[in-house]
């Protein structure tokens, strides 16, 4: 028999699990901004050659994920995503907010899907809005 306290414990456990979306390596040197345009809470921040999501602002709506041509947005529940969650958190605190679509970086289509781009991640901020 399921007790009220068991049900309450499950509710508390479920509500404490907060999820966010995270921008990962494939965005580096592409910086498509299709995802930015659809975000209802404006939680994207712009670096020189990369975008990040502020995990404290993301509401887990998921509308950005299918909009990314580089498939560079993943839920933080994916295996091995911890490093990218930390990168998103760190840079969202210092880079400017971006809320509108811009042209992708020159050569973005050539960079899309290339492996080993993490070393090319620039710490410099982008222009933002």
Rosetta blueprint (number, residue, H / E / L):
1 X L
2 X L
3 X L
4 X H
5 X H
6 X H
7 X H
8 X H
9 X H
10 X H
11 X H
12 X H
13 X H
14 X H
15 X H
16 X H
17 X L
18 X L
19 X L
20 X L
21 X E
22 X E
23 X E
24 X L
25 X H
26 X H
27 X H
28 X L
29 X L
30 X L
31 X L
32 X L
33 X L
34 X H
35 X H
36 X H
37 X H
38 X H
39 X L
40 X L
41 X L
42 X L
43 X L
44 X E
45 X E
46 X E
47 X E
48 X L
49 X L
50 X L
51 X E
52 X E
53 X E
54 X L
55 X L
56 X L
57 X L
58 X L
59 X L
60 X L
61 X L
62 X L
63 X L
64 X L
65 X H
66 X H
67 X H
68 X L
69 X L
70 X L
71 X L
72 X L
73 X E
74 X E
75 X E
76 X L
77 X L
78 X L
79 X L
80 X L
81 X L
82 X H
83 X H
84 X H
85 X H
86 X H
87 X H
88 X H
89 X H
90 X H
91 X H
92 X H
93 X L
94 X L
95 X L
96 X E
97 X E
98 X L
99 X L
100 X L
101 X L
102 X L
103 X L
104 X L
105 X L
106 X L
107 X L
108 X H
109 X H
110 X H
111 X H
112 X L
113 X L
114 X L
115 X L
116 X L
117 X L
118 X H
119 X H
120 X H
121 X L
122 X L
123 X L
124 X L
125 X E
126 X L
127 X L
128 X L
129 X L
